[in-house]
Amino acid sequence: MSNEILMPALSPTMEEGTLAKWLISEGDTISSGDLIAEIETDKATMEVESIFDGTIGKLFFNEGSEGIKVNTPIGIILDPGEKYDEKVHGPNVKFGSDEKNDKELIKRDSDDKSLDKVVKIEQVTEQKFNISDSDIPVNSNEKNRIFVSPLAKRIAREKSIDLNLIKGSGPHGRIVKKDVEDHNIKSLSTDLKKLNSDVNNFELIKNSSMRQTIAKRLVESKTNAPHFYLSIDCSIDDLLLFRRKVNDEFPEQGKISVNDIIVKVAGLTLNKVPECNVSWTSENTKFFKSSDISVAVAIDGGLITPIVRNVEKKGIHKISSEIKELVEKAKNGTLSPDEYNGGTFSISNLGMYGIKNFTAIINPPQSAILAVGSGQKIPIVEDDKIVICNVMNVTLSCDHRVIDGAVGAKFLQVFKKLIENPMLMSL
């Protein structure tokens, strides 16, 4: 029997994917476990294995096809000796009889018979209006009379096109649909050229699946989650001293960064203030039992948030090595779905760019994100004396549906205490 190759769901949030590359061809004999395609998701490009044995009967989509919904058939595997028959094995394509359905174009291979049906329907629709008895004279003046089919006249009216500017290609100079569409394309091209000449030149680059997903998720977050923000300054002199001592004492384990310590402190803080380690749903609030920290990583074309899990139970060197490995995978596009799905809290650090403070958008379905600025030497007052200290500003973005102001303030209070006294991390 035949088996369909379906667009796989490579992550819990995946709704559609791009067929980046076929690794097989029609007629190939394959076995379960053979690689058959590369699928681009909103996060990465991943290889997909076959779960069936057989012969590739038909590939329904070309390489580069975008927006293919999850579970859509993209190919079919036949039993040995079985031949592909579109009537038996082909996807079920239906055509409606109303005007809206008549004009739908099915994006398939150029030799698809279904596409021929659509084209024929378009031609019949045009022919119905192109008989001479249906011509509509636009001007009453005999010399300037313009004959145009009803369909062409309607399109011209919808697009605000002056029919006096169009030369008809139909019998006796009659204007038909194609004339109006060709004129519109030429007008758009002219307008675009004029626009380019009026402003600085620019290049249009198609938005990647990742960029589209980032845009969709962040708009949903900012729209649905009522954000509020709390900021606090932390003295990091002791933290910098602690980091230097650890790196000097354990060089064989690799150097730890300030961000590694911040991730550790955030995990411990969530353990002490579990009211911030939550997620809102319409019916319930989820209280997470572990601190799974999503660390924002900038990559070409977007942003991804790999996760360090059970942070509260791990040492700083373990956290540091995991972050390095995850960042490397993120930049190479080799993260697996379980490495970037399911975090409970996020950290976005722009301190390395010299940013003093900023506010971050919550990464749904999480309910909080910590924005970390750079350490700055500033004068502060201690014991009625002015001293120079390294100060780092952090800003907590909270979803007010589930985290109240006092809870957010408590989180920052505990976080500040641990950051300013790093030795307390061992208690």
Order of alpha helices (4+ residues) and beta strands (2+ residues): beta-beta-beta-beta-beta-beta-beta-beta-alpha-alpha-alpha-beta-beta-alpha-alpha-alpha-beta-alpha-alpha-beta-beta-beta-beta-beta-beta-alpha-beta-beta-beta-alpha
